[in-house]
Amino acid sequence: TPGLYRPHGPAPVAGDGNGDGTRDSEQSSVSSIRISVSTSKEGDPDDTPASTYTTLVAGSENGKPSADHGTRIAHLEQKKIPPNLPRALEALGGLTSFQVELTPGTHTESFSLYVDPAQHANGYWLRDRTGTWVNLASEPYSGKVVRDGQSLRLDFRIEDGGAFDADGETDGIITAPGTAAHMLLSIVGQASDAQAHEVWF
């Protein structure tokens, strides 16, 4: 991944997607992948999408890994947009699916996801157990979206075994297939095409 550039900061380090001065490949709590940017959904004919990079930071404090934690990113990949995603939720980068192994004794972890501003994301959405897509990078969930250098940083928190942990177990592992996406902030919620009870906020 290109190093994170800040106009008034030091020269970027190649491979340093979160701009902490250390290559992501040298940190267990920071990981970057190349992703395809496309509007196609599962079942649609394949197109030829553009590509960009995304960086995940676990145990994050404003985008930098906390010095006193040992949370490890075990897996990070891009998945296609699910067919039941509400149409008004534009997820140009598909799903960003990750799994992390928590430091013993940790029950809720903080994350930062760096994305290309060209994705026009204004939140990070995960589906809870009722089928509701919720923006965790929002004030009601102690999250936020900020501009950090040439990237957008989506900050959010997930509880082990909580409503947004896909494995549903309090086992020291958080599994999260979410999406950095854009929605019109004037819209409160909308039922998906697949199931009427699946809404987003």
Short mmCIF file of the C-alpha atoms (twelve columns), coordinates in Angstrom:
data_MODEL
# 
_entry.id   MODEL 
# 
loop_
_atom_site.group_PDB 
_atom_site.id 
_atom_site.type_symbol 
_atom_site.label_atom_id 
_atom_site.label_alt_id 
_atom_site.label_comp_id 
_atom_site.label_asym_id 
_atom_site.label_seq_id 
_atom_site.Cartn_x 
_atom_site.Cartn_y 
_atom_site.Cartn_z 
_atom_site.pdbx_PDB_model_num 
ATOM 1   C CA . THR A 1   0.000   0.000   0.000   1 
ATOM 2   C CA . PRO A 2   1.226   3.562   -0.572  1 
ATOM 3   C CA . GLY A 3   2.413   5.290   2.584   1 
ATOM 4   C CA . LEU A 4   -0.104  7.625   4.184   1 
ATOM 5   C CA . TYR A 5   0.718   11.191  3.194   1 
ATOM 6   C CA . ARG A 6   -0.039  14.144  5.437   1 
ATOM 7   C CA . PRO A 7   0.601   17.673  4.046   1 
ATOM 8   C CA . HIS A 8   2.440   18.859  7.163   1 
ATOM 9   C CA . GLY A 9   3.882   15.542  8.326   1 
ATOM 10  C CA . PRO A 10  7.058   13.572  7.643   1 
ATOM 11  C CA . ALA A 11  7.695   11.838  4.326   1 
ATOM 12  C CA . PRO A 12  5.437   8.770   3.990   1 
ATOM 13  C CA . VAL A 13  6.878   5.289   4.499   1 
ATOM 14  C CA . ALA A 14  6.099   2.880   1.665   1 
ATOM 15  C CA . GLY A 15  3.771   0.140   2.906   1 
ATOM 16  C CA . ASP A 16  2.542   2.225   5.849   1 
ATOM 17  C CA . GLY A 17  -1.194  2.603   5.259   1 
ATOM 18  C CA . ASN A 18  -2.018  4.214   8.617   1 
ATOM 19  C CA . GLY A 19  0.906   6.665   8.746   1 
ATOM 20  C CA . ASP A 20  2.449   5.572   12.049  1 
ATOM 21  C CA . GLY A 21  5.937   5.340   10.534  1 
ATOM 22  C CA . THR A 22  6.097   1.521   10.479  1 
ATOM 23  C CA . ARG A 23  5.329   -0.757  7.550   1 
ATOM 24  C CA . ASP A 24  2.039   -2.574  8.045   1 
ATOM 25  C CA . SER A 25  3.676   -5.921  7.268   1 
ATOM 26  C CA . GLU A 26  5.820   -5.493  10.399  1 
ATOM 27  C CA . GLN A 27  2.800   -5.082  12.728  1 
ATOM 28  C CA . SER A 28  0.372   -7.799  13.805  1 
ATOM 29  C CA . SER A 29  -2.347  -5.239  14.551  1 
ATOM 30  C CA . VAL A 30  -2.183  -3.393  11.198  1 
ATOM 31  C CA . SER A 31  -2.968  -4.909  7.818   1 
ATOM 32  C CA . SER A 32  -3.513  -3.547  4.311   1 
ATOM 33  C CA . ILE A 33  -4.981  -5.143  1.195   1 
ATOM 34  C CA . ARG A 34  -5.682  -4.096  -2.372  1 
ATOM 35  C CA . ILE A 35  -9.411  -4.016  -3.099  1 
ATOM 36  C CA . SER A 36  -11.527 -3.718  -6.222  1 
ATOM 37  C CA . VAL A 37  -13.940 -0.810  -6.360  1 
ATOM 38  C CA . SER A 38  -17.132 -1.873  -8.063  1 
ATOM 39  C CA . THR A 39  -20.902 -1.486  -7.807  1 
ATOM 40  C CA . SER A 40  -21.612 -5.075  -8.888  1 
ATOM 41  C CA . LYS A 41  -23.406 -7.446  -6.519  1 
ATOM 42  C CA . GLU A 42  -23.234 -11.198 -6.160  1 
ATOM 43  C CA . GLY A 43  -24.901 -12.770 -9.181  1 
ATOM 44  C CA . ASP A 44  -24.210 -9.789  -11.434 1 
ATOM 45  C CA . PRO A 45  -21.963 -10.186 -14.498 1 
ATOM 46  C CA . ASP A 46  -18.336 -9.447  -13.671 1 
ATOM 47  C CA . ASP A 47  -17.037 -6.069  -14.701 1 
ATOM 48  C CA . THR A 48  -13.541 -4.579  -14.774 1 
ATOM 49  C CA . PRO A 49  -13.331 -2.509  -11.587 1 
ATOM 50  C CA . ALA A 50  -10.653 -0.083  -10.519 1 
ATOM 51  C CA . SER A 51  -8.501  -0.940  -7.522  1 
ATOM 52  C CA . THR A 52  -7.316  0.870   -4.426  1 
ATOM 53  C CA . TYR A 53  -6.073  -0.006  -0.933  1 
ATOM 54  C CA . THR A 54  -7.652  -0.267  2.483   1 
ATOM 55  C CA . THR A 55  -5.900  -0.507  5.858   1 
ATOM 56  C CA . LEU A 56  -7.291  -1.947  9.102   1 
ATOM 57  C CA . VAL A 57  -5.904  -1.036  12.530  1 
ATOM 58  C CA . ALA A 58  -6.926  -3.131  15.570  1 
ATOM 59  C CA . GLY A 59  -6.579  -1.765  19.089  1 
ATOM 60  C CA . SER A 60  -6.679  1.666   17.502  1 
ATOM 61  C CA . GLU A 61  -6.202  5.045   19.121  1 
ATOM 62  C CA . ASN A 62  -6.964  7.609   16.418  1 
ATOM 63  C CA . GLY A 63  -5.650  5.274   13.743  1 
ATOM 64  C CA . LYS A 64  -2.496  4.139   15.549  1 
ATOM 65  C CA . PRO A 65  -2.176  0.776   17.337  1 
ATOM 66  C CA . SER A 66  -2.134  1.107   21.111  1 
ATOM 67  C CA . ALA A 67  1.271   0.310   22.588  1 
ATOM 68  C CA . ASP A 68  -0.132  -1.769  25.453  1 
ATOM 69  C CA . HIS A 69  -2.253  -4.312  23.608  1 
ATOM 70  C CA . GLY A 70  -1.658  -7.517  21.688  1 
ATOM 71  C CA . THR A 71  -4.716  -7.818  19.464  1 
ATOM 72  C CA . ARG A 72  -3.749  -9.573  16.238  1 
ATOM 73  C CA . ILE A 73  -5.387  -9.342  12.814  1 
ATOM 74  C CA . ALA A 74  -5.741  -12.971 11.749  1 
ATOM 75  C CA . HIS A 75  -7.560  -12.382 8.466   1 
ATOM 76  C CA . LEU A 76  -8.535  -9.489  6.200   1 
ATOM 77  C CA . GLU A 77  -10.176 -9.803  2.790   1 
ATOM 78  C CA . GLN A 78  -12.612 -8.179  0.425   1 
ATOM 79  C CA . LYS A 79  -15.911 -9.871  -0.356  1 
ATOM 80  C CA . LYS A 80  -18.582 -8.999  -2.888  1 
ATOM 81  C CA . ILE A 81  -21.573 -6.881  -1.946  1 
ATOM 82  C CA . PRO A 82  -24.321 -9.190  -0.615  1 
ATOM 83  C CA . PRO A 83  -27.537 -9.177  -2.655  1 
ATOM 84  C CA . ASN A 84  -29.625 -8.171  0.385   1 
ATOM 85  C CA . LEU A 85  -27.717 -4.921  0.990   1 
ATOM 86  C CA . PRO A 86  -30.230 -2.029  0.813   1 
ATOM 87  C CA . ARG A 87  -29.989 -0.314  -2.569  1 
ATOM 88  C CA . ALA A 88  -29.632 3.135   -1.013  1 
ATOM 89  C CA . LEU A 89  -26.445 2.013   0.722   1 
ATOM 90  C CA . GLU A 90  -23.634 2.446   -1.814  1 
ATOM 91  C CA . ALA A 91  -20.730 0.135   -1.006  1 
ATOM 92  C CA . LEU A 92  -18.280 0.682   -3.849  1 
ATOM 93  C CA . GLY A 93  -15.578 -1.393  -2.147  1 
ATOM 94  C CA . GLY A 94  -17.768 -4.382  -1.324  1 
ATOM 95  C CA . LEU A 95  -17.474 -5.932  2.133   1 
ATOM 96  C CA . THR A 96  -14.309 -5.653  4.206   1 
ATOM 97  C CA . SER A 97  -14.326 -8.907  6.144   1 
ATOM 98  C CA . PHE A 98  -11.864 -9.385  8.994   1 
ATOM 99  C CA . GLN A 99  -11.144 -11.588 11.987  1 
ATOM 100 C CA . VAL A 100 -9.046  -10.531 14.963  1 
ATOM 101 C CA . GLU A 101 -7.720  -12.366 17.994  1 
ATOM 102 C CA . LEU A 102 -8.089  -10.223 21.105  1 
ATOM 103 C CA . THR A 103 -5.673  -9.650  23.938  1 
ATOM 104 C CA . PRO A 104 -6.735  -11.846 26.906  1 
ATOM 105 C CA . GLY A 105 -9.133  -9.901  29.088  1 
ATOM 106 C CA . THR A 106 -10.285 -7.612  26.264  1 
ATOM 107 C CA . HIS A 107 -14.037 -7.634  25.615  1 
ATOM 108 C CA . THR A 108 -14.505 -4.614  23.335  1 
ATOM 109 C CA . GLU A 109 -11.968 -3.524  20.739  1 
ATOM 110 C CA . SER A 110 -11.463 -0.271  18.856  1 
ATOM 111 C CA . PHE A 111 -10.771 -0.314  15.123  1 
ATOM 112 C CA . SER A 112 -9.839  2.134   12.391  1 
ATOM 113 C CA . LEU A 113 -10.373 1.445   8.703   1 
ATOM 114 C CA . TYR A 114 -8.530  3.657   6.207   1 
ATOM 115 C CA . VAL A 115 -10.250 3.932   2.827   1 
ATOM 116 C CA . ASP A 116 -9.810  5.884   -0.380  1 
ATOM 117 C CA . PRO A 117 -11.904 9.105   -0.325  1 
ATOM 118 C CA . ALA A 118 -12.990 8.222   -3.883  1 
ATOM 119 C CA . GLN A 119 -15.239 5.564   -2.300  1 
ATOM 120 C CA . HIS A 120 -17.284 8.465   -0.824  1 
ATOM 121 C CA . ALA A 121 -17.823 6.489   2.373   1 
ATOM 122 C CA . ASN A 122 -19.524 8.276   5.259   1 
ATOM 123 C CA . GLY A 123 -19.782 5.313   7.602   1 
ATOM 124 C CA . TYR A 124 -18.941 1.696   8.362   1 
ATOM 125 C CA . TRP A 125 -21.976 -0.578  8.367   1 
ATOM 126 C CA . LEU A 126 -22.371 -3.992  9.972   1 
ATOM 127 C CA . ARG A 127 -25.499 -6.127  10.182  1 
ATOM 128 C CA . ASP A 128 -26.718 -7.111  13.631  1 
ATOM 129 C CA . ARG A 129 -28.569 -10.295 14.590  1 
ATOM 130 C CA . THR A 130 -31.954 -8.837  13.606  1 
ATOM 131 C CA . GLY A 131 -30.768 -8.090  10.055  1 
ATOM 132 C CA . THR A 132 -30.378 -4.350  10.681  1 
ATOM 133 C CA . TRP A 133 -27.447 -2.595  8.992   1 
ATOM 134 C CA . VAL A 134 -25.981 -0.126  11.493  1 
ATOM 135 C CA . ASN A 135 -23.320 2.551   11.025  1 
ATOM 136 C CA . LEU A 136 -20.810 1.894   13.795  1 
ATOM 137 C CA . ALA A 137 -18.615 4.795   12.658  1 
ATOM 138 C CA . SER A 138 -21.174 7.240   14.022  1 
ATOM 139 C CA . GLU A 139 -21.570 9.215   17.249  1 
ATOM 140 C CA . PRO A 140 -24.373 7.050   18.748  1 
ATOM 141 C CA . TYR A 141 -21.983 4.078   18.631  1 
ATOM 142 C CA . SER A 142 -18.900 6.040   19.796  1 
ATOM 143 C CA . GLY A 143 -17.482 6.082   16.262  1 
ATOM 144 C CA . LYS A 144 -16.560 8.737   13.737  1 
ATOM 145 C CA . VAL A 145 -15.401 9.467   10.194  1 
ATOM 146 C CA . VAL A 146 -12.426 11.812  9.803   1 
ATOM 147 C CA . ARG A 147 -10.039 12.885  7.070   1 
ATOM 148 C CA . ASP A 148 -6.530  11.633  7.862   1 
ATOM 149 C CA . GLY A 149 -3.931  12.694  5.320   1 
ATOM 150 C CA . GLN A 150 -5.014  11.594  1.858   1 
ATOM 151 C CA . SER A 151 -7.338  8.905   3.307   1 
ATOM 152 C CA . LEU A 152 -10.641 8.681   5.133   1 
ATOM 153 C CA . ARG A 153 -10.465 7.025   8.549   1 
ATOM 154 C CA . LEU A 154 -13.504 5.209   9.902   1 
ATOM 155 C CA . ASP A 155 -13.294 4.621   13.667  1 
ATOM 156 C CA . PHE A 156 -15.601 2.091   15.351  1 
ATOM 157 C CA . ARG A 157 -15.849 -0.369  18.247  1 
ATOM 158 C CA . ILE A 158 -17.041 -3.999  18.351  1 
ATOM 159 C CA . GLU A 159 -17.823 -6.133  21.403  1 
ATOM 160 C CA . ASP A 160 -16.687 -9.755  21.491  1 
ATOM 161 C CA . GLY A 161 -19.842 -11.873 21.291  1 
ATOM 162 C CA . GLY A 162 -21.982 -8.748  20.876  1 
ATOM 163 C CA . ALA A 163 -24.583 -7.877  18.270  1 
ATOM 164 C CA . PHE A 164 -21.965 -7.087  15.603  1 
ATOM 165 C CA . ASP A 165 -19.600 -10.010 16.174  1 
ATOM 166 C CA . ALA A 166 -20.604 -12.411 13.391  1 
ATOM 167 C CA . ASP A 167 -19.472 -15.569 15.200  1 
ATOM 168 C CA . GLY A 168 -21.846 -14.780 18.064  1 
ATOM 169 C CA . GLU A 169 -19.535 -16.160 20.724  1 
ATOM 170 C CA . THR A 170 -17.546 -14.546 23.530  1 
ATOM 171 C CA . ASP A 171 -14.391 -16.427 22.617  1 
ATOM 172 C CA . GLY A 172 -11.662 -13.819 22.247  1 
ATOM 173 C CA . ILE A 173 -12.228 -13.605 18.487  1 
ATOM 174 C CA . ILE A 174 -14.161 -10.908 16.624  1 
ATOM 175 C CA . THR A 175 -15.410 -11.665 13.118  1 
ATOM 176 C CA . ALA A 176 -16.806 -8.735  11.172  1 
ATOM 177 C CA . PRO A 177 -17.989 -8.661  7.536   1 
ATOM 178 C CA . GLY A 178 -18.819 -4.952  7.258   1 
ATOM 179 C CA . THR A 179 -18.737 -2.299  4.584   1 
ATOM 180 C CA . ALA A 180 -17.371 1.196   4.221   1 
ATOM 181 C CA . ALA A 181 -20.254 2.769   2.368   1 
ATOM 182 C CA . HIS A 182 -22.145 5.950   1.535   1 
ATOM 183 C CA . MET A 183 -25.744 6.738   2.347   1 
ATOM 184 C CA . LEU A 184 -27.818 9.868   2.172   1 
ATOM 185 C CA . LEU A 185 -27.835 11.277  5.694   1 
ATOM 186 C CA . SER A 186 -31.348 12.640  5.157   1 
ATOM 187 C CA . ILE A 187 -32.710 9.096   4.973   1 
ATOM 188 C CA . VAL A 188 -33.577 7.422   8.282   1 
ATOM 189 C CA . GLY A 189 -33.998 3.840   7.114   1 
ATOM 190 C CA . GLN A 190 -35.098 1.684   4.243   1 
ATOM 191 C CA . ALA A 191 -36.162 -1.922  3.923   1 
ATOM 192 C CA . SER A 192 -33.970 -4.088  1.729   1 
ATOM 193 C CA . ASP A 193 -35.329 -5.831  -1.351  1 
ATOM 194 C CA . ALA A 194 -34.626 -9.269  0.122   1 
ATOM 195 C CA . GLN A 195 -36.366 -9.068  3.499   1 
ATOM 196 C CA . ALA A 196 -38.598 -6.361  4.858   1 
ATOM 197 C CA . HIS A 197 -37.084 -6.539  8.360   1 
ATOM 198 C CA . GLU A 198 -33.547 -5.803  7.144   1 
ATOM 199 C CA . VAL A 199 -33.139 -2.062  7.474   1 
ATOM 200 C CA . TRP A 200 -30.221 0.285   7.963   1 
ATOM 201 C CA . PHE A 201 -29.701 3.396   10.050  1 
# 
